[in-house]
């Protein structure tokens, strides 16, 4: 379903990604791990069509992300770490707006909205302004916007960051509910989340893949995922040198990731 082959990304003389390759088969949850600045967000921005690679290739469902950017965006649901929402709109208004911009046909639009509201448990605050919702509720609205068009692939960037324990459980349950029918890339720093959800783990460090294996295999080789991460990535006290400082590779993580949906919707609007 997802194929990444020799992906590179340069920012001037800085190489954010260096020959990154991995694949994610249909119906699998892949955890994408690495220290800050390792290149995780850069990889996801390429997969979502937000930026272009400097070299190598990536495809989703057989479509090259550089050559078929709009087709890729129709086939994915993307939940950024900072969910792009209009706080002055009610939940139902925002999702109706997003559905129209997604060009979900009028004949099935109401049904898709009803399904998204049910699967994401939005009915208790369906007609409340988004600005008054808790962070966990906003995440659920973001999930609804990401899945209402029934995408084949979900790309989730830190979906439980900043949530309280109850909200984390809710979001994990949402992810599990989609796992049987969708291919999922999950980027997170929370290893308990990886333990609970992931079938397959890719660890990236300084723009290079340092591990690509089944979660059970990493546990067997290192004892647990925390030890595996500390041994393979640049973590203080682990097998590598000091932590890489956050830099260009993850620049704009909280500020621009949300623009992916905006670019897609503006493309649709300009088309007619």
C-alpha positions in Angstrom: 0.0 0.0 0.0 2.8 2.5 1.0 6.2 2.2 -0.6 9.1 4.5 0.2 12.3 3.9 -1.8 15.6 5.8 -1.3 13.8 9.0 -0.2 16.0 12.0 0.3 15.3 15.6 1.1 17.8 18.5 1.1 17.4 21.9 2.6 20.4 23.7 1.0 23.4 21.8 2.3 21.5 20.1 5.1 20.2 16.6 4.3 17.1 16.0 6.3 16.4 12.5 4.8 19.1 10.2 3.5 18.1 7.2 1.5 15.0 6.3 3.5 13.2 3.2 2.5 10.3 1.2 4.0 7.0 -0.3 3.1 3.6 -0.6 4.8 1.2 -3.3 3.6 -2.5 -2.9 3.6 -4.2 -3.2 7.0 -1.1 -2.6 9.1 -0.3 -0.1 11.8 3.3 1.2 11.4 4.8 3.2 14.2 7.3 5.8 12.9 9.7 6.7 15.7 12.8 8.8 16.1 14.2 11.7 18.2 13.2 15.3 17.5 14.9 16.4 14.3 15.2 12.8 12.9 13.1 13.4 9.8 9.8 12.0 10.8 7.7 15.1 9.9 9.7 15.6 6.7 8.8 12.1 5.6 5.1 12.5 6.4 5.0 15.9 4.6 6.3 14.2 1.5 3.8 11.3 1.8 0.9 13.8 2.2 2.1 15.9 -0.8 3.0 19.0 1.2 6.6 19.1 0.1 8.5 17.3 -2.7 11.4 15.0 -2.2 14.9 15.8 -3.5 15.4 12.2 -4.6 14.0 8.8 -4.4 10.3 8.0 -4.6 7.2 7.3 -2.6 3.9 5.9 -3.6 0.5 5.2 -2.0 -1.8 2.7 -3.6 0.4 2.6 -6.7 0.3 6.4 -7.1 3.6 8.4 -7.0 3.3 11.2 -4.5 5.2 13.6 -6.6 3.4 12.9 -9.9 -0.1 12.4 -8.6 -0.3 14.7 -5.5 -4.0 15.4 -5.7 -4.9 11.7 -6.2 -2.8 10.9 -3.2 -4.6 13.5 -1.1 -7.9 12.0 -2.0 -6.8 8.6 -0.8 -5.3 9.6 2.6 -6.6 11.1 5.8 -4.1 13.2 7.7 -4.3 14.2 11.3 -1.6 16.8 12.1 -0.2 17.2 15.6 -1.9 20.6 15.7 -5.3 19.9 14.3 -6.4 22.5 11.7 -9.9 23.6 12.8 -12.1 26.8 12.6 -12.8 27.6 16.2 -15.7 29.9 15.5 -17.7 27.2 13.6 -19.9 24.6 15.2 -18.7 21.0 14.9 -21.5 20.1 12.4 -20.9 23.3 10.4 -17.2 22.6 10.1 -17.6 19.0 9.1 -20.3 19.9 6.5 -18.0 22.5 5.1 -15.1 20.1 5.0 -17.3 17.5 3.3 -18.3 19.9 0.6 -14.7 20.9 0.0 -13.8 17.2 -0.1 -16.4 16.9 -2.9 -18.2 14.2 -1.1 -21.3 13.8 -3.3 -24.5 15.4 -2.0 -26.3 12.0 -2.2 -24.1 10.4 0.4 -22.8 13.5 2.3 -25.4 13.3 5.1 -24.7 9.6 5.6 -20.9 10.1 5.7 -21.3 12.9 8.3 -23.6 10.7 10.4 -21.1 7.9 10.2 -18.1 10.1 11.2 -20.1 11.6 14.1 -21.0 8.1 15.4 -17.5 6.5 15.0 -15.8 9.5 16.6 -18.5 10.0 19.3 -19.3 13.6 18.4 -23.0 13.7 19.1 -22.7 15.1 22.7 -21.1 18.3 21.2 -22.3 18.2 17.6 -23.7 21.7 17.7 -21.2 23.3 20.0 -18.5 25.8 18.8 -15.2 24.1 18.3 -13.5 26.8 20.3 -15.2 25.7 23.6 -14.2 22.0 23.2 -11.5 20.2 25.2 -8.4 19.2 23.4 -9.5 15.6 23.3 -12.8 16.6 21.7 -11.0 18.7 19.1 -8.8 15.7 18.3 -12.0 13.7 17.7 -13.3 16.4 15.3 -10.0 16.2 13.5 -10.3 12.5 13.2 -13.8 12.9 11.8 -12.5 15.3 9.1 -9.7 12.9 8.3 -11.8 9.8 7.8 -15.2 11.1 6.5 -14.2 10.5 2.9 -13.3 6.9 3.8 -9.5 7.1 2.9 -7.4 4.0 2.4 -4.6 5.4 4.4 -4.4 7.3 7.7 -1.3 9.3 8.6 -1.3 10.4 12.2 1.3 12.8 13.7 1.4 12.7 17.5 -2.4 12.1 17.8 -2.4 11.9 21.6 0.1 14.7 22.4 -1.1 16.9 25.3 -4.2 14.7 26.1 -5.2 13.5 29.5 -5.2 9.7 30.3 -9.0 9.3 29.5 -8.6 11.2 26.2 -5.6 9.1 25.3 -7.7 5.9 25.8 -10.5 7.4 23.5 -8.1 8.2 20.7 -6.4 4.8 20.9 -9.8 3.2 20.7 -10.5 5.2 17.6 -7.2 4.2 16.0 -7.9 0.5 16.7 -11.4 0.8 15.2 -9.8 1.8 11.9 -7.0 -0.7 11.9 -8.9 -3.6 10.3 -9.8 -1.6 7.2 -7.1 1.0 6.7 -3.3 1.3 6.5 -2.0 3.5 9.3 1.3 5.4 9.9 1.5 6.6 13.5 4.2 9.0 14.5 4.6 9.3 18.3 7.0 9.7 21.1 4.8 7.7 23.5 6.2 4.1 23.5 3.2 2.8 25.5 1.1 3.8 22.5 3.4 1.9 20.2 3.2 -1.2 22.4 -0.6 -0.9 22.4 -1.2 -0.4 18.7 1.7 -1.1 16.3 2.4 -4.2 14.2 5.5 -2.8 12.6 8.1 -0.3 13.7 10.4 2.0 11.7 13.0 4.0 13.7 14.7 6.9 11.9 17.7 8.9 13.2 19.5 11.7 11.6 17.5 11.2 8.4 18.4 7.5 8.1 16.4 4.3 8.9 18.1 2.5 11.8 15.4 -0.2 12.4 12.6 -1.6 10.3 11.0 -4.7 11.7 7.9 -6.3 13.4 7.2 -4.9 16.9 7.5 -8.4 18.3 11.0 -8.9 16.8 12.3 -5.7 18.3 11.0 -6.7 21.7 12.6 -10.1 21.3 16.0 -8.6 20.3 16.1 -5.8 22.9 13.8 -6.9 25.7 11.3 -4.0 25.3 10.7 -1.1 23.0 12.2 1.6 25.2 15.5 -0.3 25.3 15.3 -0.8 21.5 14.8 2.9 21.0 17.6 3.8 23.3 20.0 1.4 21.7 19.2 2.3 18.1 18.5 6.1 18.2 20.6 9.0 19.6 19.2 9.0 23.1 21.3 9.9 26.2 22.3 6.7 28.0 21.5 4.5 25.0 23.7 2.9 22.5 24.3 6.0 20.4 25.7 9.5 21.0 23.8 12.5 22.4 20.4 13.4 21.2 20.3 15.2 17.8 19.0 18.7 18.3 15.8 19.6 16.6 16.4 21.5 13.3 15.3 21.9 9.8 14.1 18.3 9.5 11.2 18.9 11.8 10.9 22.7 11.3 7.3 23.9 11.3 5.9 20.8 12.9 3.3 22.8 14.8 2.9 25.7 12.5 2.4 24.4 8.9 1.4 20.7 9.0 -2.3 21.7 9.1 -1.8 23.5 5.7 -1.9 20.1 4.0 -5.6 19.9 4.2 -5.9 23.6 3.3 -3.8 23.2 0.1 -6.0 20.2 -0.9 -9.2 22.1 -0.3 -8.0 25.2 -2.1 -7.1 23.0 -5.1 -10.6 21.6 -5.1 -12.1 25.1 -4.9 -10.0 26.4 -7.8 -11.1 23.5 -9.9 -14.6 24.7 -9.9 
